[in-house]
Each structure stands twice: as C-alpha cells, then as structure tokens.
Amino acid sequence: MLLQERLIAVREPSGTLKTATLSQRHRMTETYCPRPGRELHTPAMFNSDHLESLLDRKEYVFILDRACAQFEPDDSDYIRVTSETYNRIARERHFQYIRGTRHYGALVFYLMFNKEVDAVLLDNIQSDR
C-alpha cells in the first residue's frame, strides 16, 4: 500500500474521529515516516523572495534537488518551484548549468509540453549536440 493511500484519522477535541486533511496527512506522514532531506515545514528558500535570489545566483541544480527532496511530484509547491526555475533557465538560456544533471530531461519535457522548446533546440544545434 502506498503512503498516499493509507487511511489517516484525526481525533477532534470533541472526541470524534475524522479523516485527516492534506496538511495533516503530510505532517503525520513526515512525523512517523520521515524521508532524508525533507523538512516538516516548507523551507524559506521556496518563498518567492528567497527563490528569486537563488535564481539570480544561478543555483538551479540546488533548487531542483531540494524541491525533489522536499515535495511530492504532484504537490502544487513542487510544480510552482520547478516551473519558475525552468522558465528562468529557458529565458536566460542557461541550459549548460543543468545539462549533465538528472533535471535536464525534465526541463526539455516541460519546455516541449508548454510549446517553448525552440530555445533548447537552438542551443543544442549551435553547440553541436
């Protein structure tokens, strides 16, 4: 059984049991089954101001690695962080920063899915890849 499918119940102050909300599920899962590198609360680096600062310093691999460790792939924060990072890489044409990493394929897929793949194709053609 997957962790996402597990039934998690929460006891209300009145004594009644109810199914846990999404945030309660996340907190309980991380309390009883912690994953290495994942924090209980979302790190400040994923807030807009801090994320923008990291993107300005071209810390793309660090951001994407931490997002993979912190969030599930279907989490809205994961989608927001990776989308912002991929858009910045494409806009600045900084493909060389993640070309040799596990994130390059996901970047190309994201750009193709959003019909913005021209920049990465042009970069590959110009660099004889």
MARRO-540290 format. One record per residue: residue in three letters; x negated, y, z of N, C-alpha, C in turn. Coordinates in Angstrom, 3 decimals. Layout:
<pts>
{pt "ALA",{X,Y,Z},{X,Y,Z},{X,Y,Z}}
...
</pts>
This chain:
<pts>
{pt "MET",{-0.847,-1.180,0.000},{0.000,0.000,0.000},{-0.890,1.241,0.000}}
{pt "LEU",{-0.592,2.176,-0.867},{-1.336,3.422,-0.930},{-1.001,4.309,0.258}}
{pt "LEU",{-1.961,5.150,0.614},{-1.756,6.053,1.744},{-0.610,7.015,1.487}}
{pt "GLN",{-0.423,7.440,0.220},{0.645,8.375,-0.100},{2.018,7.734,0.051}}
{pt "GLU",{2.103,6.407,-0.061},{3.378,5.705,0.015},{3.756,5.295,1.431}}
{pt "ARG",{2.821,5.417,2.360},{3.063,4.986,3.731},{4.132,5.855,4.387}}
{pt "LEU",{5.038,5.220,5.117},{6.084,5.940,5.828},{5.491,6.545,7.094}}
{pt "ILE",{5.611,7.854,7.239},{5.117,8.553,8.417},{6.296,9.269,9.047}}
{pt "ALA",{6.529,8.980,10.331},{7.646,9.578,11.058},{7.107,10.545,12.113}}
{pt "VAL",{7.884,11.565,12.384},{7.535,12.583,13.376},{8.687,12.675,14.368}}
{pt "ARG",{8.346,12.723,15.646},{9.384,12.862,16.670},{9.598,14.339,16.970}}
{pt "GLU",{10.835,14.767,16.827},{11.222,16.141,17.129},{11.227,16.341,18.654}}
{pt "PRO",{11.162,17.601,19.121},{11.229,17.856,20.561},{12.518,17.318,21.198}}
{pt "SER",{13.586,17.205,20.401},{14.844,16.677,20.932},{14.800,15.159,21.078}}
{pt "GLY",{13.764,14.516,20.520},{13.638,13.076,20.640},{14.008,12.312,19.378}}
{pt "THR",{14.557,12.980,18.387},{14.938,12.287,17.158},{13.731,12.115,16.241}}
{pt "LEU",{13.759,11.042,15.469},{12.703,10.779,14.501},{13.121,11.290,13.130}}
{pt "LYS",{12.174,11.820,12.402},{12.429,12.250,11.026},{11.183,11.956,10.212}}
{pt "THR",{11.342,11.927,8.900},{10.174,11.719,8.055},{9.332,12.991,8.039}}
{pt "ALA",{8.029,12.816,7.942},{7.096,13.937,8.017},{7.144,14.786,6.750}}
{pt "THR",{6.933,16.078,6.920},{6.818,16.972,5.771},{5.462,16.739,5.120}}
{pt "LEU",{5.230,17.352,3.979},{3.983,17.163,3.247},{2.780,17.618,4.063}}
{pt "SER",{2.885,18.756,4.724},{1.757,19.238,5.533},{1.527,18.347,6.755}}
{pt "GLN",{2.602,17.843,7.352},{2.450,16.927,8.481},{1.821,15.612,8.034}}
{pt "ARG",{2.213,15.116,6.858},{1.621,13.894,6.311},{0.122,14.081,6.109}}
{pt "HIS",{-0.242,15.212,5.544},{-1.658,15.481,5.292},{-2.443,15.519,6.600}}
{pt "ARG",{-1.927,16.232,7.591},{-2.615,16.350,8.869},{-2.750,15.002,9.565}}
{pt "MET",{-1.695,14.200,9.542},{-1.750,12.891,10.201},{-2.668,11.925,9.457}}
{pt "THR",{-2.624,11.959,8.154},{-3.499,11.088,7.365},{-4.956,11.430,7.626}}
{pt "GLU",{-5.277,12.709,7.672},{-6.654,13.114,7.929},{-7.078,12.841,9.370}}
{pt "THR",{-6.132,12.833,10.294},{-6.460,12.547,11.681},{-6.791,11.062,11.867}}
{pt "TYR",{-5.989,10.185,11.280},{-6.147,8.747,11.501},{-6.997,8.049,10.445}}
{pt "CYS",{-7.098,8.603,9.260},{-7.906,8.017,8.178},{-8.738,9.117,7.525}}
{pt "PRO",{-9.703,9.680,8.243},{-10.462,10.797,7.670},{-11.332,10.343,6.501}}
{pt "ARG",{-11.501,11.235,5.548},{-12.386,10.988,4.412},{-13.646,11.812,4.596}}
{pt "PRO",{-14.791,11.267,4.210},{-16.038,12.042,4.331},{-15.978,13.300,3.472}}
{pt "GLY",{-16.380,14.428,4.043},{-16.407,15.680,3.311},{-15.103,16.447,3.306}}
{pt "ARG",{-14.046,15.870,3.836},{-12.739,16.541,3.845},{-12.476,17.127,5.224}}
{pt "GLU",{-12.040,18.374,5.221},{-11.710,19.040,6.479},{-10.208,18.999,6.706}}
{pt "LEU",{-9.810,19.124,7.955},{-8.397,19.063,8.301},{-7.636,20.260,7.730}}
{pt "HIS",{-8.255,21.428,7.780},{-7.643,22.645,7.226},{-8.408,23.050,5.971}}
{pt "THR",{-7.737,23.724,5.070},{-8.367,24.151,3.824},{-9.497,25.128,4.125}}
{pt "PRO",{-10.708,24.853,3.648},{-11.833,25.759,3.899},{-11.591,27.142,3.296}}
{pt "ALA",{-12.180,28.141,3.912},{-12.010,29.523,3.466},{-12.578,29.743,2.067}}
{pt "MET",{-13.494,28.894,1.642},{-14.103,29.084,0.318},{-13.091,28.975,-0.815}}
{pt "PHE",{-11.945,28.364,-0.546},{-10.926,28.217,-1.579},{-9.933,29.381,-1.596}}
{pt "ASN",{-10.076,30.343,-0.683},{-9.256,31.559,-0.741},{-9.743,32.415,-1.906}}
{pt "SER",{-8.888,33.235,-2.427},{-9.180,33.985,-3.652},{-10.460,34.810,-3.576}}
{pt "ASP",{-10.676,35.542,-2.482},{-11.847,36.415,-2.380},{-13.144,35.607,-2.362}}
{pt "HIS",{-13.167,34.560,-1.546},{-14.375,33.744,-1.433},{-14.617,32.950,-2.717}}
{pt "LEU",{-13.548,32.463,-3.315},{-13.677,31.710,-4.559},{-14.223,32.614,-5.661}}
{pt "GLU",{-13.745,33.823,-5.728},{-14.227,34.777,-6.733},{-15.714,35.057,-6.541}}
{pt "SER",{-16.150,35.168,-5.296},{-17.565,35.393,-5.006},{-18.412,34.207,-5.466}}
{pt "LEU",{-17.937,32.995,-5.209},{-18.661,31.804,-5.661},{-18.710,31.720,-7.183}}
{pt "LEU",{-17.615,32.070,-7.827},{-17.589,32.061,-9.288},{-18.538,33.113,-9.859}}
{pt "ASP",{-18.636,34.256,-9.213},{-19.569,35.293,-9.666},{-21.015,34.825,-9.563}}
{pt "ARG",{-21.311,33.970,-8.573},{-22.666,33.431,-8.400},{-22.905,32.173,-9.222}}
{pt "LYS",{-21.915,31.778,-10.014},{-22.008,30.611,-10.907},{-22.208,29.308,-10.147}}
{pt "GLU",{-21.542,29.146,-9.017},{-21.614,27.935,-8.197},{-20.540,26.946,-8.627}}
{pt "TYR",{-20.440,26.692,-9.924},{-19.353,25.899,-10.481},{-19.354,24.458,-9.966}}
{pt "VAL",{-20.511,23.825,-9.968},{-20.582,22.422,-9.541},{-20.237,22.302,-8.063}}
{pt "PHE",{-20.719,23.224,-7.250},{-20.403,23.209,-5.825},{-18.898,23.334,-5.600}}
{pt "ILE",{-18.258,24.251,-6.299},{-16.811,24.457,-6.158},{-16.059,23.196,-6.557}}
{pt "LEU",{-16.399,22.634,-7.705},{-15.679,21.459,-8.204},{-15.928,20.230,-7.335}}
{pt "ASP",{-17.157,20.057,-6.845},{-17.434,18.933,-5.939},{-16.637,19.049,-4.645}}
{pt "ARG",{-16.606,20.255,-4.075},{-15.842,20.455,-2.826},{-14.352,20.290,-3.047}}
{pt "ALA",{-13.847,20.728,-4.205},{-12.424,20.563,-4.497},{-12.078,19.087,-4.608}}
{pt "CYS",{-12.949,18.300,-5.218},{-12.714,16.847,-5.328},{-12.719,16.196,-3.953}}
{pt "ALA",{-13.584,16.658,-3.071},{-13.656,16.070,-1.731},{-12.491,16.516,-0.855}}
{pt "GLN",{-12.053,17.751,-1.002},{-11.047,18.310,-0.099},{-9.618,17.967,-0.479}}
{pt "PHE",{-9.303,17.941,-1.777},{-7.917,17.820,-2.212},{-7.678,16.530,-2.997}}
{pt "GLU",{-6.431,16.137,-3.035},{-5.997,15.064,-3.930},{-5.809,15.678,-5.316}}
{pt "PRO",{-5.933,14.881,-6.385},{-5.820,15.440,-7.738},{-4.472,16.079,-8.064}}
{pt "ASP",{-3.411,15.691,-7.371},{-2.100,16.281,-7.657},{-1.743,17.423,-6.711}}
{pt "ASP",{-2.682,17.822,-5.861},{-2.453,18.917,-4.925},{-2.461,20.244,-5.688}}
{pt "SER",{-1.551,21.139,-5.350},{-1.462,22.423,-6.056},{-2.724,23.264,-5.850}}
{pt "ASP",{-3.368,23.165,-4.691},{-4.614,23.900,-4.463},{-5.736,23.370,-5.347}}
{pt "TYR",{-5.794,22.057,-5.534},{-6.798,21.469,-6.422},{-6.608,21.980,-7.845}}
{pt "ILE",{-5.386,21.983,-8.301},{-5.091,22.440,-9.656},{-5.436,23.916,-9.814}}
{pt "ARG",{-5.116,24.726,-8.813},{-5.417,26.162,-8.858},{-6.925,26.399,-8.912}}
{pt "VAL",{-7.679,25.742,-8.034},{-9.123,25.959,-7.945},{-9.826,25.494,-9.219}}
{pt "THR",{-9.490,24.304,-9.690},{-10.158,23.800,-10.888},{-9.771,24.623,-12.119}}
{pt "SER",{-8.524,25.052,-12.200},{-8.107,25.875,-13.342},{-8.864,27.196,-13.375}}
{pt "GLU",{-8.979,27.846,-12.223},{-9.726,29.103,-12.165},{-11.184,28.892,-12.550}}
{pt "THR",{-11.760,27.799,-12.065},{-13.165,27.513,-12.366},{-13.356,27.209,-13.845}}
{pt "TYR",{-12.509,26.357,-14.403},{-12.622,26.018,-15.828},{-12.394,27.240,-16.712}}
{pt "ASN",{-11.434,28.082,-16.347},{-11.182,29.288,-17.133},{-12.380,30.236,-17.097}}
{pt "ARG",{-13.020,30.360,-15.939},{-14.193,31.233,-15.830},{-15.350,30.679,-16.661}}
{pt "ILE",{-15.558,29.362,-16.594},{-16.633,28.748,-17.381},{-16.397,28.983,-18.871}}
{pt "ALA",{-15.173,28.800,-19.324},{-14.861,28.981,-20.743},{-14.979,30.445,-21.151}}
{pt "ARG",{-14.502,31.347,-20.318},{-14.539,32.767,-20.647},{-15.981,33.280,-20.724}}
{pt "GLU",{-16.818,32.838,-19.780},{-18.215,33.277,-19.738},{-19.125,32.408,-20.613}}
{pt "ARG",{-18.573,31.323,-21.146},{-19.334,30.362,-21.973},{-20.533,29.805,-21.208}}
{pt "HIS",{-20.287,29.384,-19.978},{-21.324,28.811,-19.115},{-21.242,27.288,-19.084}}
{pt "PHE",{-21.108,26.682,-20.227},{-20.961,25.224,-20.292},{-22.214,24.495,-19.829}}
{pt "GLN",{-23.375,25.129,-19.978},{-24.626,24.481,-19.604},{-24.719,24.224,-18.101}}
{pt "TYR",{-23.956,24.942,-17.303},{-24.009,24.751,-15.853},{-23.398,23.427,-15.415}}
{pt "ILE",{-22.464,22.886,-16.193},{-21.836,21.622,-15.780},{-21.947,20.529,-16.840}}
{pt "ARG",{-22.720,20.758,-17.886},{-22.790,19.802,-18.984},{-23.214,18.414,-18.518}}
{pt "GLY",{-24.160,18.280,-17.656},{-24.660,16.970,-17.234},{-23.965,16.410,-16.006}}
{pt "THR",{-22.821,16.947,-15.634},{-22.143,16.502,-14.418},{-20.873,15.735,-14.740}}
{pt "ARG",{-20.270,15.191,-13.709},{-19.021,14.447,-13.887},{-17.837,15.356,-14.211}}
{pt "HIS",{-18.014,16.646,-14.091},{-16.924,17.592,-14.316},{-16.798,18.046,-15.765}}
{pt "TYR",{-17.783,17.743,-16.580},{-17.774,18.228,-17.963},{-16.620,17.627,-18.763}}
{pt "GLY",{-16.381,16.348,-18.614},{-15.274,15.703,-19.326},{-13.927,16.286,-18.921}}
{pt "ALA",{-13.764,16.545,-17.632},{-12.515,17.145,-17.154},{-12.348,18.561,-17.703}}
{pt "LEU",{-13.452,19.306,-17.815},{-13.399,20.645,-18.396},{-12.936,20.581,-19.849}}
{pt "VAL",{-13.534,19.680,-20.625},{-13.164,19.561,-22.035},{-11.705,19.140,-22.161}}
{pt "PHE",{-11.268,18.193,-21.335},{-9.866,17.777,-21.371},{-8.949,18.948,-21.034}}
{pt "TYR",{-9.281,19.707,-20.000},{-8.478,20.866,-19.604},{-8.377,21.871,-20.747}}
{pt "LEU",{-9.509,22.151,-21.391},{-9.505,23.120,-22.483},{-8.715,22.601,-23.683}}
{pt "MET",{-8.830,21.326,-23.976},{-8.061,20.762,-25.089},{-6.572,20.778,-24.773}}
{pt "PHE",{-6.211,20.426,-23.557},{-4.809,20.394,-23.152},{-4.175,21.778,-23.244}}
{pt "ASN",{-4.961,22.803,-22.934},{-4.476,24.185,-22.978},{-4.783,24.879,-24.298}}
{pt "LYS",{-5.227,24.110,-25.281},{-5.496,24.615,-26.632},{-6.498,25.773,-26.625}}
{pt "GLU",{-7.561,25.627,-25.835},{-8.622,26.632,-25.754},{-9.993,25.981,-25.962}}
{pt "VAL",{-10.036,24.957,-26.774},{-11.245,24.158,-26.918},{-12.257,24.762,-27.899}}
{pt "ASP",{-11.913,25.823,-28.584},{-12.793,26.402,-29.602},{-14.162,26.783,-29.044}}
{pt "ALA",{-14.196,27.367,-27.854},{-15.462,27.842,-27.283},{-16.416,26.685,-27.008}}
{pt "VAL",{-15.909,25.598,-26.457},{-16.791,24.465,-26.152},{-17.234,23.756,-27.435}}
{pt "LEU",{-16.381,23.694,-28.431},{-16.780,23.101,-29.707},{-17.857,23.950,-30.381}}
{pt "LEU",{-17.672,25.247,-30.380},{-18.665,26.141,-30.962},{-19.997,26.033,-30.226}}
{pt "ASP",{-19.955,25.952,-28.921},{-21.170,25.801,-28.131},{-21.883,24.493,-28.478}}
{pt "ASN",{-21.142,23.406,-28.625},{-21.747,22.114,-28.977},{-22.332,22.138,-30.378}}
{pt "ILE",{-21.692,22.791,-31.304},{-22.203,22.881,-32.669},{-23.475,23.720,-32.711}}
{pt "GLN",{-23.467,24.852,-32.013},{-24.634,25.732,-32.014},{-25.839,25.121,-31.313}}
{pt "SER",{-25.599,24.248,-30.356},{-26.710,23.623,-29.634},{-27.033,22.223,-30.160}}
{pt "ASP",{-26.491,21.860,-31.331},{-26.743,20.564,-31.980},{-26.401,19.389,-31.067}}
{pt "ARG",{-25.279,19.453,-30.395},{-24.838,18.346,-29.553},{-23.751,17.587,-30.267}}
</pts>
